[in-house]
C-alpha cells in the first residue's frame, strides 16, 4: 500500500472530537476537491509503499486504541480491507474517513465518517483540467452513501462554504430517506477553511444553520490547535 503518513494526534472532527488516535493516511484519491487540505496525499499521491504488516507495527507502537483510516480516499487503496481486518484483530476501534463514493464491501469499521462532496468542492478546469468534469460526475453517490449508513455506525460530515450549500444537503437527506437509528444530529456541518481566522469567521453562520435545522456544528480542532500542517 502507498501510505502518505502515519501519526498520533487528537481527532479534530466529528463525534470522536478530542480522542487520541493514530491516523493512517493512504495516498491517492478518486476526487479532486478544490479546497482539499491534503493535496500531497490526494492530488499528488505522495508516499511510500508499505506492507500491511509494517503498517500494523507502526500503529501498535503508539499504544493507542483508536485508529483512523483516512486519505486521500482510503477505499481506493490496495490492501485496505486486509489492513482493517488486521486492526480489528488487534482490538482497535476503527474510524474510516471516506467521501462515500466507494462501497464498503464488508470492510471492518466501527465508525464510518462519511463526507459526501457538495457542489462547492468541484474545481474549475484551470485548476484541475479534465479532473474537473470527472470530479463533478462522480462526487455524489447517494446509493453508496445509503449502503454505508445502513451497514455501519456512521456520521455525515459536510464541508460548508456558504448558506447556499444548505439546499443541496437537504436534497440529499430527502433522497436518502429515513434510516433507522440515524438521527439528524449525526449530520455535521464543518466550515470550509484551512486557517483559524477563516474558520472562526464562518463558524457563527454554520452555528445558526445547525440551530435552525437540527444539525450538529463540527469544528476543525486540528487546525485550531496546530494549523494546517501535516501529521496533525
C-alpha positions as CSV (number, residue, x, y, z in Angstrom):
1,X,0.0,0.0,0.0
2,X,1.1,3.5,-0.7
3,X,1.0,5.4,2.6
4,X,1.3,9.2,2.8
5,X,1.8,9.4,6.6
6,X,1.1,7.7,9.9
7,X,0.9,9.8,13.0
8,X,-0.5,10.1,16.5
9,X,-2.8,13.1,17.2
10,X,-6.1,14.3,18.5
11,X,-9.2,13.6,16.4
12,X,-10.2,17.1,15.3
13,X,-13.5,16.4,13.6
14,X,-16.8,14.6,14.2
15,X,-18.4,12.6,17.0
16,X,-15.0,11.5,18.5
17,X,-13.7,15.0,18.7
18,X,-10.7,15.2,21.0
19,X,-10.0,11.4,21.2
20,X,-6.3,10.5,20.9
21,X,-6.0,8.5,17.7
22,X,-3.5,7.0,15.3
23,X,-4.1,8.3,11.7
24,X,-3.1,6.1,8.7
25,X,-3.3,8.4,5.7
26,X,-3.4,6.5,2.4
27,X,-2.1,8.0,-0.8
28,X,-4.4,8.6,-3.8
29,X,-7.9,9.8,-4.4
30,X,-10.7,9.4,-6.9
31,X,-11.8,13.0,-6.5
32,X,-10.1,16.4,-6.7
33,X,-11.8,18.8,-4.2
34,X,-10.8,22.4,-5.0
35,X,-10.3,23.1,-1.3
36,X,-8.6,19.8,-0.4
37,X,-6.4,20.2,2.7
38,X,-4.2,17.2,2.0
39,X,-3.2,17.7,-1.7
40,X,0.1,15.9,-1.1
41,X,-1.9,12.7,-0.5
42,X,-4.9,13.3,-2.7
43,X,-3.7,15.3,-5.8
44,X,0.0,14.3,-5.8
45,X,-0.2,10.7,-4.4
46,X,2.9,11.2,-2.3
47,X,4.0,8.4,0.0
48,X,6.0,5.2,0.5
49,X,5.0,1.6,-0.3
50,X,4.4,-0.3,3.0
51,X,3.2,-3.8,3.7
52,X,0.2,-4.3,5.8
53,X,2.4,-6.0,8.5
54,X,4.7,-2.9,8.6
55,X,1.7,-0.6,8.9
56,X,0.3,-2.6,11.8
57,X,3.6,-2.5,13.6
58,X,3.8,1.3,13.2
59,X,0.3,1.7,14.5
60,X,0.8,-0.6,17.5
61,X,3.9,1.3,18.5
62,X,1.8,4.2,19.7
63,X,-0.2,2.2,22.3
64,X,-3.4,3.8,21.2
65,X,-6.8,2.0,20.8
66,X,-8.4,4.4,18.2
67,X,-7.2,4.2,14.6
68,X,-8.4,6.4,11.7
69,X,-8.1,5.3,8.1
70,X,-8.1,8.4,6.0
71,X,-6.7,9.8,2.8
72,X,-6.9,10.7,0.1
73,X,-9.6,8.2,-0.3
74,X,-8.8,5.1,1.8
75,X,-11.3,2.9,0.0
76,X,-9.3,3.0,-3.3
77,X,-6.1,1.9,-1.6
78,X,-5.0,-1.6,-2.4
79,X,-4.9,-3.7,0.7
80,X,-7.3,-1.5,2.8
81,X,-9.6,-4.4,3.7
82,X,-6.6,-6.5,4.8
83,X,-5.4,-3.6,6.9
84,X,-8.7,-3.0,8.5
85,X,-9.0,-6.7,9.3
86,X,-5.6,-6.6,10.9
87,X,-6.6,-3.6,13.1
88,X,-9.8,-5.4,14.1
89,X,-7.8,-8.4,15.1
90,X,-5.7,-6.2,17.4
91,X,-8.9,-5.0,19.1
92,X,-8.7,-1.4,17.9
93,X,-11.6,1.0,17.2
94,X,-11.6,1.8,13.5
95,X,-12.9,5.0,12.0
96,X,-12.9,5.2,8.2
97,X,-13.0,8.7,6.7
98,X,-14.4,8.5,3.2
99,X,-16.2,10.5,0.6
100,X,-18.6,7.6,0.3
101,X,-18.2,7.1,-3.4
102,X,-16.9,3.6,-3.0
103,X,-19.0,0.8,-1.3
104,X,-17.5,-0.7,1.9
105,X,-17.7,-4.3,0.7
106,X,-17.7,-5.7,4.2
107,X,-14.7,-3.7,5.5
108,X,-14.1,-3.8,9.3
109,X,-15.3,-0.4,10.6
110,X,-16.6,0.9,13.9
111,X,-17.4,4.4,12.8
112,X,-18.0,5.4,9.1
113,X,-17.2,9.0,8.8
114,X,-18.8,9.9,5.5
115,X,-18.1,13.2,3.9
116,X,-20.1,13.5,0.6
117,X,-18.8,16.3,-1.5
118,X,-21.1,19.1,-2.3
119,X,-21.0,21.2,-5.5
120,X,-18.7,23.7,-3.6
121,X,-16.0,21.1,-3.9
122,X,-15.7,20.9,-7.7
123,X,-12.6,22.5,-9.1
124,X,-12.6,24.6,-12.3
125,X,-10.9,23.4,-15.4
126,X,-8.0,25.8,-15.0
127,X,-7.2,24.3,-11.6
128,X,-7.8,20.6,-12.4
129,X,-8.1,20.1,-16.1
130,X,-10.1,17.0,-17.1
131,X,-10.4,16.2,-13.4
132,X,-13.0,19.0,-13.1
133,X,-15.7,17.1,-15.1
134,X,-14.7,13.8,-13.6
135,X,-15.0,15.1,-10.1
136,X,-18.4,16.7,-10.8
137,X,-19.8,13.5,-12.3
138,X,-18.6,11.2,-9.5
139,X,-18.6,13.2,-6.3
140,X,-22.0,12.2,-5.1
141,X,-23.3,8.6,-4.9
142,X,-26.5,8.5,-2.8
143,X,-26.9,4.8,-3.2
144,X,-23.4,4.2,-1.9
145,X,-24.0,6.6,1.0
146,X,-27.2,4.8,2.0
147,X,-25.4,1.5,1.9
148,X,-22.8,2.8,4.3
149,X,-25.4,4.3,6.6
150,X,-27.4,1.1,6.8
151,X,-24.4,-1.1,7.3
152,X,-22.3,0.7,10.0
153,X,-22.5,3.2,12.8
154,X,-22.0,6.5,10.9
155,X,-21.8,10.2,10.8
156,X,-22.4,12.5,7.8
157,X,-19.9,15.4,7.5
158,X,-20.4,18.3,5.1
159,X,-17.9,21.0,4.3
160,X,-19.9,24.2,4.0
161,X,-18.8,27.3,2.3
162,X,-22.0,29.4,2.4
163,X,-25.7,29.2,3.3
164,X,-26.3,28.4,-0.4
165,X,-25.0,24.9,0.3
166,X,-27.9,24.1,2.6
167,X,-30.5,23.1,-0.2
168,X,-28.1,20.5,-1.6
169,X,-27.6,19.0,1.9
170,X,-31.4,18.9,2.5
171,X,-32.0,17.4,-1.0
172,X,-29.5,14.6,-0.4
173,X,-31.1,13.8,3.0
174,X,-34.5,13.7,1.4
175,X,-33.2,11.3,-1.3
176,X,-31.6,9.1,1.3
177,X,-34.9,8.9,3.2
178,X,-35.4,7.9,6.8
179,X,-32.7,5.5,8.1
180,X,-33.5,3.7,11.4
181,X,-31.1,4.7,14.1
182,X,-29.6,7.6,12.2
183,X,-30.7,10.8,13.9
184,X,-30.4,14.3,12.4
185,X,-27.8,15.4,14.9
186,X,-25.4,12.9,13.3
187,X,-25.3,15.3,10.3
188,X,-22.3,17.5,10.9
189,X,-21.6,20.9,9.3
190,X,-17.9,21.9,9.1
191,X,-16.8,25.3,7.9
192,X,-14.6,25.3,4.8
193,X,-11.2,26.8,5.5
194,X,-7.6,25.9,6.3
195,X,-6.8,28.5,8.8
196,X,-8.2,29.5,12.2
197,X,-9.3,33.0,11.1
198,X,-11.5,31.8,8.2
199,X,-13.0,29.0,10.4
200,X,-13.9,31.5,13.1
201,X,-15.4,33.9,10.6
202,X,-17.6,31.2,9.1
203,X,-18.4,29.5,12.4
204,X,-21.3,31.7,13.5
205,X,-23.2,31.2,10.2
206,X,-22.9,27.4,10.5
207,X,-24.0,27.5,14.1
208,X,-27.2,29.3,13.1
209,X,-27.8,26.8,10.4
210,X,-27.4,24.0,12.9
211,X,-29.8,25.6,15.4
212,X,-32.4,26.2,12.7
213,X,-32.2,22.7,11.1
214,X,-31.2,20.4,13.9
215,X,-27.7,19.6,12.6
216,X,-24.5,19.4,14.6
217,X,-21.8,22.0,14.4
218,X,-18.4,20.4,13.8
219,X,-15.3,22.5,14.5
220,X,-12.0,21.5,12.9
221,X,-10.0,21.3,16.1
222,X,-6.7,20.2,14.5
223,X,-6.5,23.5,12.6
224,X,-7.2,25.5,15.7
225,X,-4.6,23.6,17.7
226,X,-1.8,23.0,15.1
227,X,-2.6,25.0,12.0
228,X,-2.9,23.4,8.5
229,X,0.2,21.2,8.9
230,X,1.0,17.6,8.2
231,X,1.0,15.0,10.9
232,X,-1.8,16.6,12.9
